[in-house]
Amino acid sequence: MTTITGNELIALGFTPKKWFAEALEHINENQLSETEMLDYLEPFRAPDPIPLHSEPQEFIINIKAENDSENDNVEKVINTMKVLMKTPTLVSGAIMPDACPTGPEGHIPVGGVVVAKNAIHPGFHSADICCSVMLTDFGKADPKTVLDTAHSITHFGYGGRDRGSQMPMSQELMDAFRENFFLNDERLISIARSHMGTQGDGNHFLFVGISKNTGNTMLVTHHGSRAPGAMLYDKGMTVANRFRMELSPETLRENAWIPYETEEGKQYWEALQLIRDWTKENHEAIHNMVLEKLNIEKQDRYWNEHNFVFRDGDLFYHAKGATPLDDKFLPDITGPRLIPLNMAEPVLIVSGTTNGRNLGFAPHGAGRNFSRTQHKKSLAHKTIDEVFAEETQGLDIRFFSNDIDISELPSAYKSAKNVRAQIEEYGLCEVLDEVMPYGCIMAGDVGKNAPWKRKKKFRKA
């Protein structure tokens, strides 16, 4: 009998994979007839590729241009959603008043919510998994004292804390990481330990303000899962793209998914919950240390993520910068939700439920109309100090690196007034209270004197 080789299997329409060797050995050892061979091989045949939706699935538009500068932004957001909503797993979506594009057409915009059936899309939560906000009520504490104390405790910028200043990661959480397929990585766990109590850079902040309702001092932090989350995202995208090549090669790489019913899907979902736990613990570490140093008991505390995946049965709600309102999305809900706008505007304390327009979500902030680079160019006729003085008057604004980042000043963001007006117009949520700004700490321009730039300057010198 003729020996069957991989070429014959390829000719029959099979893609070379690890199972080829075992299958060929079985076929040749048992001298299967052509009919017997085809019957044996049938379970190995890959299903037909899943096509894109021929038309975009419906999505709700909760945004409109208020002026000429917003026209291009809104048009790009709607166009990218039209391409995105052809992804085979998606069944519905919505865009919020703070929406802005994040890349080429077809990528989920910031301020976008999409609902997938039995699928988790790592690209929809991106590297900053579980970007979130936490509020602690400090009672009648002096806001400057709270801000000064927080400044001495928090950590912004690249990397983690030095070994001598690290905040402990709970042993329970480390053990849980080691039991998960995606997180059982000693390098990842080591980084998770060093990044505990850190806030990163970009638009992340530590904000102190006064409750409009009670007059109490409130501390609000905004950051995500730092490098551990970014490492999980990379691993998730690798697995998702492996499935994409098998299931739906037409789907854009960034929109690849992990089927939830697979072992990988269940392990990735569990990993997301553990990264969520780590991020919450990270917020708590900073807040608790400030309370401890000031010898103050917290009056209240609540938090919510706004860049995550939320499950309701077989539907997975991916919020790329959108605040979850419906209690079903939050297993540890303790109070209302938080929507920060910009450093010169209040942090909104809101509540709401699922209605016909919001899919159970509200905006997560003010969003941008222009990129950081475009914004900086628009201010090139002024000095950085002039821009800073104009936009932060009356506020205690600090940059951890001591280098002002004008791309994080209020003018870099959409009009907070317009975002609030559209929240009301579209009935997305109800504002319960406002944390009026006293001061804020952000990373600053961390790239200006980055270690690699200092080394480059030294070599040139």
Secondary structure, DSSP 8 states (H G I E B T S, - for coil): -----HHHHHHTT----THHHHHHHHHHHTT--HHHHHHHHGGGS--------SS---EEE----SSHHHHHHHHHHHHHHHHHTTSTTEEEEEEEEEEE--SSTTS--EEEEEEEESEE-HHHH-SSTTEEEEEEE-TT--HHHHHHHHHHH--BSSS---GGG-----HHHHHHHHTSTTT--HHHHHHHHHHTT--BSTT-EEEEEEETTT--EEEEEEE--HHHHHHHHHHHHHHHHHHHHHH-TTS-GGG--EETTSHHHHHHHHHHHHHHHHHHHHHHHHHHHHHHHHT---SEEEEEEEEEEEEETTEEEEEES-EE-SGGG-TT--S-EEE---TTS-EEEEE----TTTTTEE--S---SS-HHHHHHHTTTS-HHHHHHHHSTTSEEEETTSS--GGGSGGGS--HHHHHHHHHHTT--EEEEEEEEEEEEE---TTTT-HHHHHHHHHH-
